[in-house]
């Protein structure tokens, strides 16, 4: 029996969760789902609560139970509950209530309370690698071709035409990074145009050129040669080092 290994899949940024769902559906249709152990998006699932279009609070989807109350100027209230990976609303003294009335639990789903102009939506936040997801699979030719045919899949990160294997230790490190948060870097050591080497993550060993620096978010965009073209990869400051 072949050993399942991790691979990096380049997808259209902003559609990571939808691509994951479509990959599962395509594999099911082809009878290949048993060859895929896990599809991992390195990001956190968050419940974002907004009132009148303004973000008021953000909570983990899975964690300690939360009851967050929203009250309007005229005294109308709603309590958003978050528990066991589910979100639901408990309207208080409202005529129309909130929709949907049943709990939600998937990325992109939303509860709206029109009278209060309030909503709770499940989103992916803190993405470590926007535009990339990771698949642990017995990646034979059928699985590879089925995955590549899914809409918004751009291809596997490869060298010499073969998908690059990502060490299990890198996946573990990503999970820990999401759980603990990203360490802050106090001093900016890079400039646009610097040539750097990636020293951590699924692109370890790749070299590229810095194209953008976001000092406030402590993020950096490195142009890396993937699929014989320059591809932007978003990284943390401490994931790269200058090439001398």
C-alpha positions in Angstrom: 0.0 0.0 0.0 1.4 3.4 -1.0 2.2 5.9 1.8 0.2 9.1 1.9 2.3 12.2 1.7 1.6 15.9 1.8 1.7 18.1 -1.3 1.1 21.8 -2.0 -1.7 22.8 -4.3 -1.8 26.3 -5.8 -5.4 27.6 -6.1 -7.1 30.9 -6.8 -6.7 33.1 -3.7 -10.0 33.7 -1.9 -11.5 30.4 -3.0 -9.5 28.0 -0.8 -12.5 26.5 1.0 -14.6 26.3 -2.1 -11.8 24.5 -3.9 -11.4 22.1 -1.0 -15.1 21.2 -1.1 -15.1 20.7 -4.9 -12.0 18.5 -4.7 -13.8 16.2 -2.2 -16.9 16.1 -4.5 -14.8 15.3 -7.6 -12.9 12.5 -5.8 -16.2 11.0 -4.5 -17.6 11.0 -8.1 -14.4 9.2 -9.3 -14.4 6.7 -6.4 -11.0 8.1 -5.3 -11.8 9.7 -2.0 -10.2 6.8 0.0 -6.8 7.9 -1.5 -6.9 11.3 0.2 -6.4 11.4 3.9 -6.8 15.2 4.5 -7.0 18.5 2.8 -5.6 21.3 5.0 -6.1 25.0 4.6 -3.5 26.8 6.8 -5.9 29.4 8.3 -8.2 29.9 11.3 -12.0 29.6 11.2 -13.5 32.7 12.8 -17.0 34.0 13.5 -17.1 37.7 12.5 -19.9 39.8 13.9 -20.8 43.0 12.2 -23.4 45.7 13.0 -24.4 48.2 10.3 -21.5 46.9 8.2 -18.9 47.6 10.9 -16.9 44.7 12.5 -17.7 44.5 16.2 -16.2 41.2 17.3 -14.3 38.1 16.1 -14.4 34.8 17.8 -12.9 31.3 17.1 -15.5 28.9 15.6 -14.2 26.1 17.8 -13.2 26.9 21.3 -14.9 28.1 24.5 -18.7 28.7 24.2 -19.5 32.3 23.5 -22.7 34.4 23.9 -22.3 37.8 22.3 -25.1 40.3 22.7 -25.9 43.1 20.2 -28.2 45.9 21.1 -29.4 48.7 18.9 -30.2 52.3 20.0 -33.9 51.5 20.2 -33.3 48.6 22.6 -33.7 45.7 20.3 -31.3 42.8 21.0 -29.9 39.6 19.6 -27.5 37.2 21.2 -25.2 35.3 18.9 -24.2 31.9 20.3 -21.0 30.0 19.3 -20.5 26.5 20.6 -19.2 23.2 19.3 -18.4 24.6 15.8 -21.9 26.0 15.4 -23.4 29.5 15.3 -27.0 30.5 16.0 -28.9 33.6 16.9 -31.4 34.2 19.7 -33.4 37.3 18.9 -34.9 39.3 21.8 -37.9 41.6 21.2 -37.6 41.6 17.5 -40.5 41.1 15.1 -38.8 39.4 12.1 -36.0 37.5 13.9 -32.9 36.3 12.2 -32.3 34.1 9.2 -31.5 31.3 8.9 -33.1 30.1 12.1 -31.1 26.9 12.3 -27.4 26.8 13.3 -24.6 27.4 10.7 -21.2 25.8 10.7 -19.4 26.1 7.4 -17.1 28.7 5.9 -19.1 31.4 4.1 -22.4 30.8 5.9 -24.0 33.9 7.5 -26.8 34.7 9.9 -28.6 38.0 9.2 -30.8 40.0 11.5 -32.4 42.7 9.3 -34.1 44.7 12.1 -30.8 45.1 14.0 -28.6 45.4 10.9 -26.5 42.7 12.5 -24.9 39.6 11.1 -22.6 36.7 12.1 -20.5 35.2 9.3 -18.0 32.3 9.3 -14.8 33.3 7.6 -11.2 32.1 7.1 -8.8 34.4 8.8 -5.1 34.5 9.5 -4.2 32.7 6.3 -0.5 31.7 6.4 -0.4 31.0 2.6 -3.2 32.7 0.7 -3.8 30.8 -2.6 -2.4 27.5 -1.3 -3.9 24.4 0.3 -2.2 21.2 1.3 -3.4 17.7 0.4 -2.2 14.4 2.1 -2.8 11.6 -0.4 -1.6 8.6 -2.3 -1.0 10.9 -5.3 -1.2 8.5 -8.3 -2.0 9.7 -11.8 -5.8 9.4 -11.4 -5.9 11.4 -8.2 -3.5 14.0 -9.7 -5.5 14.5 -12.8 -8.9 14.6 -10.9 -7.6 17.3 -8.6 -6.0 19.4 -11.3 -9.3 19.4 -13.3 -11.2 21.1 -10.4 -12.1 24.7 -11.2 -9.7 27.3 -9.7 -7.0 24.7 -9.2 -3.8 26.1 -10.8 -1.6 23.1 -10.2 0.7 21.3 -7.8 3.9 23.0 -6.7 6.4 20.9 -8.6 10.1 20.5 -9.5 11.1 18.6 -12.7 7.4 18.0 -13.4 6.8 16.1 -10.1 4.8 17.5 -7.2 7.1 18.4 -4.3 6.6 16.4 -1.1 6.0 18.6 2.0 7.5 17.1 5.2 5.0 16.2 7.9 7.0 18.4 10.3 6.1 21.5 8.2 2.4 20.8 8.5 2.7 20.3 12.2 4.6 23.6 12.4 1.9 25.4 10.5 -0.8 24.1 12.8 1.2 25.2 15.8 1.8 28.6 14.2 -2.0 29.1 13.8 -2.7 28.0 17.3 -0.1 30.1 19.0 -0.1 33.1 16.7 2.8 34.5 14.7 5.8 35.9 16.6 6.3 39.6 16.0 9.4 41.0 14.4 10.5 44.3 15.9 13.0 45.4 13.2 12.6 45.6 9.5 15.6 43.9 7.9 14.5 43.8 4.3 13.9 46.1 1.3 12.0 45.7 -2.0 14.2 44.0 -4.6 16.2 42.0 -2.0 16.8 38.4 -3.1 15.8 36.1 -0.3 15.6 32.4 0.5 12.6 30.8 2.2 13.8 29.0 5.3 10.5 27.7 6.7 7.2 26.3 5.4 6.2 24.3 2.3 8.4 26.5 0.0 11.5 25.9 2.1 14.6 26.2 -0.1 13.0 28.3 -2.8 14.6 31.6 -3.6 12.9 34.8 -4.9 12.8 38.6 -4.9 10.8 40.8 -2.5 8.1 42.7 -4.4 6.0 44.1 -1.5 6.5 44.7 2.2 3.6 45.3 4.7 5.4 46.5 7.8 2.1 46.9 9.8 1.0 43.3 9.2 4.6 42.1 9.2 3.9 40.3 5.9 6.1 40.2 2.8 5.5 39.2 -0.8 8.2 37.2 -2.5 8.2 36.4 -6.2 9.1 32.8 -6.6 9.6 30.9 -9.8 6.8 28.3 -9.8 5.5 26.6 -13.0 8.2 28.5 -14.9 6.6 31.8 -14.0 6.9 34.4 -11.2 4.4 33.6 -8.6 3.7 35.8 -5.5 4.0 34.0 -2.2 3.0 35.8 1.1 5.3 35.1 4.0 6.1 36.3 7.5 9.4 38.2 8.1 10.9 35.4 10.1 10.3 32.9 7.3 13.0 34.3 5.0 16.6 35.2 5.0 18.7 37.4 2.6 20.8 35.7 0.0 24.3 37.1 0.2 
